[in-house]
Amino acid sequence: MLMPHPAMLRRLVDEYETLMAHEGGGEEDRSRRDLRAQDLAYTLCVSTGTREVGQALETARRLLAAAPDPVVPVKRRVITSDVKEHAAERPAAIG
């Protein structure tokens, strides 16, 4: 079985647990949270090779506990200077 990256796994577990702990909001908010929770549950199951979200969470926690280094969630960040630099490297559109 492929092993998920601990930082990605930590982010999935944290987001899933946050959604499950959140209460309130309107019907649209609950519906959106439910859909996101289903997506996260599916991804956790696929990532851990399980079929039930409870098993996926247990497996994820076990894998995270066995991770060699403390896991810090991955945050995506775009640096404006990098975007401008890469945009300048692109060839001009042929028109």
Helices and strands as residue ranges (DSSP letters): H 6-21, H 27-48, H 53-66, H 80-89
